[in-house]
């Protein structure tokens, strides 16, 4: 921990002046909003395997002879989980001779001091949620760690944007040719047209299937303004209702898609979040060594799409 500024401003001593945890303020953190895309599955399988059934045409003109059509085919489907962890440590004794001394304790075991509970509940658990949402679940690109070196940001799992890009490269997902997102003076209204055109180009078999259209948060707000501009307040009774007109798509802006021009949707039962030991995101092995307190935890997580062919996306990244 870094208490330098506190010590410089308030002095290297603790004087009880009514300070408590209610005087410790912080900016808001993100939660894992992108879980709304997926159907959760709790499993011990680190690689979840299934099969896609393909069945084609059967009906043909009658003739006396037997002329069979054999359309049945099976293709492998695989979604991977990735092992993630938290390792961190602090030295609570550093708090004692400072304005923050109210977080220290009287016992000889710093792991039992008030600081540790405050640290876990207000700092560690919320930061885990933000890290997963902002860095991992959307834009993450898995990089196997180097022994003895802390893993890089955004490298603990393949996020859904990475997975979609990989499916496009493999020819399993075909993006809809929409071109660049609108810019310029009429961009808000034109964005509404863009999304409505997108909905028209989705496979017609899925027009009546409710789906969440996932975008970055700036596009969500731009779409809200565009709705009012295109349809007017008399038609748009509630600008929080972000259903794309004349479709079953509901727009959702996600922090995990920050900086991406990709938009996509898929039936929710096709979108899977694999989880193993995820309760450990809020449960820790607390270890004391000398005067340090260490927190350790680990879990498995992965996201993916059972049938990549049912991911409908634009051709931007």
N, C-alpha and C positions, 0 to 999 in steps of 0.2 A: 504494500500500500504506500501511497505518497501523501504524507501529512505536512510537507514542507511549507506550503502556503498558510495552513492553519497555525503552525508553530510561529512562523514569521509574523503573522498578524495578531495572534492572541497570546503568544508566549509559550515557552517550553515548560508549562506547569498546568496542573488541573485545579481549578477553583470552581467549586459548586455554586452556580449562579442560576439554577433553574433550567439549564439546557437538558434536552432529552431528544429521543429519536424523532419527535414531531418537528424539530428544528432542522432536520436533515432533508433537503429538497433535491429533486432530480427531475430531469426531463422525461417525457413519456417514452415507453418502449413499444415496439411492435409485438403483436401476438401472432400465432400461426394461423392467419386467415386463410391461407391457401389449402388448408385441410378441407375446406368446403367443396373443393373440386372432386374429392375422392370418396370412394366407399372404403371404409377401414376394414382391414383383415388382420386379426391376431394370429400369428403363425410362428412355428419354430423352423420353418423351411427358409433357409437363407437365400435359396433360389426357388421361386414359386413357378411351377411348371403346369401347363395345361395344353390343350390342343384346339386349333381352329378347324371346324368342320366346314368343308366346302361341298355344296351339292348343286348341280347345274340342271340344265333342261332335261325333261323326260318326254314330254308330249310330242308325237310325230304322226304323220299321216299313216293310215292303216294300209297294211299289205299282208298277205297271207303268211309270208316267211317271217322268221324270228330275227329281228334286227335290233339287238340290245344297245342301249346307251348306258354307259357306266360313269356317272358324274361324281361319285363319292370320292372325296379326297380329305386327308388330314394333314395339317401343318402345325409344327411346334410353336408354342407360345411360352415366353420366359420373362419374368420380372425379377429383378435382383434386389436384395436388401444389402445395406452397407453398415458396417460396424462404426459407431460414433462414440465419443467419450468426452468427459470433462476431467481435467487435472488442473487444480489451482491450489494456491497456498497463501497464507498471510501470517504475520507475526503480531498477535493481538497486544503484546507488551508495548509495541510502539505507540499505542493509544494513551497509555497511562499518564505520561507527563505532557498532556496537551488538553485543549478545550474538549476533545472527544473522549476524555477519561471516563465519562458516564457509561461507555460501552464496555469498559474493562470490568473485572470481577475481583473478588477477594480471595478466591480459592487458588490453589497452586496448579490447577489444570486449566490452561487457557481454552481448551476445547469446550469447557462448561461455562465460559463467560457469556454474558448477554450479547457480545459482539457476534458470536458465531451464528446464533439464531437470526439476528438482524441481517447479517451478511447473506445467509442462504435465502431467506424469504424475500428480501427486498432487492437483492442484487443478482445473485447467481441464477435463481430460477427464472426471473424475467429476462435475463440476458440470454439464457439458453433458447427461450422462445423467439426472441428477436433474431438471434444468429441463424436459427433454422429457417425462419421466414425470409429474411433479407438476403442471406448468402447461400443457403444450401438447397432448399426444396424447389426453387425455381431455376436459378442460374448455376447451381453447383455442377462442377466437373470433377469426378472422382480422380484423385491422384494418390497412389499408394504411398504411405508415409516412409520417410527415411528414418532408420533406427536412431533413436536418441534425439530427434529434432521434432519440435512441435509442428503439427500439420498446418498447411497454409489455409488462409481463409477461402471458403467456397470449394474446398477440395475433399470434403468428407463423404459426398454422395453425388450421384448423377441426378440433377433436378429435372423437372418436367420439360423445361425449355431445351435442355441438352438432349433429352430423350426424343422429343419431337424432331429436332434437327437430325439426330441419328437415324430415325425411321424414314425421314425424307431422303437422306443419302442412300439408305438401303432399298428405297423404292417401295416401302410398305405404306407410307403416307404420301398422298399427292396434294400439295398445297393448291388452293384456289387462286388463280391468277388475278389478283386485285390491283397490283401496282402499289405505289407509295401512298401513305396516308395523306389526306388533304392538308395543304398549308395555305397561307395567305388570308386575305380579308374575309372570305366566306367559309373558312375552314370548319367552323362549328356546324353550320347547316350541312355542308358537304360531307362531314363525317357521319351524320345521320343517314345520308344517302348511301355512303360507303357500307355501313353496317346492314342496311336494308338490302342492298345488292348482294352482300355476302350471304345473308339468310336465304336469298332466292337461289343461290348457286350450290347450297348444300344438297347432298343426295336427297331426292324427293321422298324416299322411304322414311326419312327422319324429320321431315317438316313438322309433323305433329307430335314429335317426341320432345318433352320439356328438357332444355339443356341450358347450362350456364355458359355464357359467352365471356371468356376471361380476357381482360385487357389490363394495361397499366392504369394507375389511378388518375393520371392527367387526362387520359382519353375518357375515362368515366365522367369526369367533371365537364370536359369539353362536350361530351354527348348530351349531358343534362342541359347545357346552354343551347345546343343545337336543336334539341326537341322543342324548346320554347320558341326559338326563332322560326323553325319550319312550320310548326302546327299551332302556335299561339297558346296563350294561357286558357282560353275557352275550351280548347281541345285537350291540352295536357293538364288534367285536373290535379295531378300530383307528380311533381318533377322528380320525386324519389322513386317513382315506378319506372324502372329502367328496362321494361320489356321492349324489345325491338318490335316496332309496329308490324302487325299482320304476320307475326311469327310466334313460336314458342321459345324464343331465346330471351334470357334475362341477363343483362349486362352486369358484370362485377369487376370492379377495379381492385387489383391485388398489389401489395407492396413488393412481393416476390418478382413482379414483372417490371419493376422500375427500369427505365431506359430501353425497354424492348418494344418494337413496333409489331410484334407478333400478336395476333388475336386468334383464339381457338375455342372450340367447344367439342364436346363428345358426350354421349349418354353417360350418366353418372355410374351406372353399373359396369361401364367399360373402363372407368378410371379407378385405379386401385392404389390404396396406401397400405403397404405391408409394415407391420409393427411387431417388435419382439422386445420385451422388457422396457417398454417406453415409460412405465411408471418410474423408472430410475432417473428420468429427467427431473424428478422432484425428490429423489431419495439418494443419500450420499453415504459413502464410507468416510467417516471423520477420523483422521489419524493425527495423533500428536507425536512430534519428534523434536526433542529438545524443547524449544519454545515456539516452534512453528506448528500451525494447524493446517493440515492438508485435506482437501476434498477430492474424492474420486468417485466417478460413476461411469457407466457405459450402457449402451442399448443398441438395437438394430432398427434401421428404418430404410424404406425404399418406396418409390412411387413409380407408376407406369400405366400402360394402357394394354388391356387384354388383346384387343384387335386394333392395331395401329391404323388399319384402313378406315376406322370409324373416328379418327381424329380429323376434324374439319378445321383448317387453318388457312390464313392468308399466306402470301409468298414473301413476307417481310421477316426480319429477324430482330 
